[in-house]
Amino acid sequence: PAADYDARERIWKAHENYIRGLFHAMAHGRDPRIPAGLQRDVRNWGLVRGRHTDCHPADTPGWSPQLYVREARRLDNGLAWSGRDVSDIDGVPPRLPSIVAMASYWQDSHAASRIAVRDERGQWGIVNEGHFMLPAGGRYQRSPLPFELMVPHRDQCTNLMVPFCVAATHQAFSTIRMEPTSMALGEAAGTAAALAVIDRDRVDIQDVDTYRLQQMIVANGGVIQGVTNWELLQRKLKHRLDRLRG
């Protein structure tokens, strides 16, 4: 994440060369461990026609011009929202009450490496190291995300929110990183920014009234802890009817 453009270009080309070399080895390599049927299949593969043709001179036509970077820097404010937090066990309140968005995706991490090993019969196989695929969310399959997830320490910055590179662990980020979740956190950040300057009364972003923020998010159709605006209105109406009857 700290690399300059030249260094990022070298990193990207190293990945491209590795992948190109892997396919070449699978198609033409003489290693007896490569099945002949697999080699025949790989030899029939090629670049997609008509894709990535108008590319930079340093790029290869037919190959994606960008390297997919799933995660890099993340906010460090001491919160470290974790895999346990996004599991959202039914009936257990979240670690923080200031929930402003919900994630809804599995906790998943791609394998860091694939290792060739032999079993007790001497047969070769592949072991994936670093991979996990775990459910997230409880009955609603939603994971609660608090306002503090995207707010730095006050002594570091008072006018910044980070709705994507949030203060989460690697495991929790695997759930939070999805685009719809980024949209929900982005809406919460935008609403919080409006609250910070409303009525010309400027406050530090850490001083935003999170209860009022939650009310505005729900009023705009957002979902917090499985409660929609319609459900909230139903509860308010029932409460008022009960008062009238009583």
Helices and strands as residue ranges (DSSP letters): H 5-28, H 36-43, H 83-87, E 99-103, E 107-109, E 113-118, E 124-129, E 132-134, E 143-146, G 147-150, H 170-176, H 179-197, G 198-200, G 205-207, H 210-219, H 229-245
